Amino acid sequence: MAHEFQTARFQIGRAGGTDRRWLAALVEAMEQAARPEVRSVPCDASLIAAAAAHLARPAPTFAHCGSAYSLRN
């Protein structure tokens, strides 16, 4: 069990650079979306309806993954 935990920690550490790149890309996308010339463009009503329907669905439980770790700990 301890070996599995150490392996998981090592993999998470290697992914740290990827996480920072993903976060930097997210920040850049949010800054671009916040620009007035982008915000003034109207959004398609069908896209808004699709996003609302997607967000109204319950969150997945991922029970099929079989993770040994829980967020309830």
N, C-alpha and C positions, 0 to 999 in steps of 0.2 A: 504494500500500500504506500509506504513512504517513497519507494522508487517511482511509482506512478505519479505521485505528487511532484517530485523533483523534475520528472520529464515534462509534466504539464507546465511547471514554472519556467523551464528552459524555453519551451515553445512560445510561451507568452512573451518572454523577454526578447526573442528573435523577432516577434511581430511588432515590437514597439515602434520601429521606424515606419512600418506600414500604417500603423494607427495614426501617427503624426501626419503622414502624407494624406490620409483620408480626411483627417480633421482640417488640415490646411485647405484641401479641395472644397470641403463643406463651407468653410468660412468664406472662401473666394466666391462660391456660388451664391451664398446669402448676401454678400456685399453687392454682387452684380444684380441680384433680384431687387435690392433696395434702391437702386438708382432710379431717379424720377422718370427718365425716359422709358425705362422698362416697366415701371409700375403704372404708367399711364396707358399702356396697351391693354385693351379689354381681353378678358379670359373667356374662352368658349364655355357656354353654360353646360354642355354635356361633360366637359372635363371636371367642372366643379361638382356636378351630380355624381360622377363616377368616384371622385375622391371622397365625397361625403358618404357614399354607400360603402366604400372600402373601410373607412374609419368607423362606421357603425357596426361592423362585424366584430365578434368577440376575438380577443387576442388568442393566437395559437398556444397550446400548452407544450408542444415539443415532447410529448410523452414517448414518442416512438424512438427518440434518440438514446434513451437509457442512460442519461448522465448520472454519475455517482454523487454529484454535487447538487445542492439545493439552495435556492434563494431564501428559503424559510429558516435557515440555520441561525 
